[in-house]
Amino acid sequence: MSLLKKLSDAVQGKAPFDCNRSPKWQKIRNNHLKVYNKCEACGSLTQLEVHHIKPFHIHPELELDQNNLITLCENSSKGVTCHLFFGHLGDYKKDNQSVETDVVYWKGKLI
């Protein structure tokens, strides 16, 4: 990961500056997106992010666990940036412990 990307993520609160991803992360991420290739909240097919249900910086041991991943988008095609809103409760420095429940609840309302 480039220094610029790490700084950008740190400013947004996505991950602490000193957290290093596993060398296997990119492959896990790509495989996840092949299977779960749309936003779980709104159904978008673009600007997809693989979100850790239990945050990577708190639970690094779950970084590669498929059961800890959910696909959310970064676009606002339905008026909501799903990754920010559902995954982080509107603030990248927060984490949403009920992201899966919230996505199921809102999915029917957004699609």
ZIFENCOR-V277052 format. One line per field, one symbol per residue. phi: phi as a letter, one per 20 degrees, with the letter a starting at -180 (. if undefined). Layout:
phi->???
//
This chain:
phi->.ffffffffffenfaggefdfffegfffgfffffedebffedngdcleceeefeggfecffdgdfgfddbecedecfdncegfffefclnbgedcdfdgffffffegfeee
//
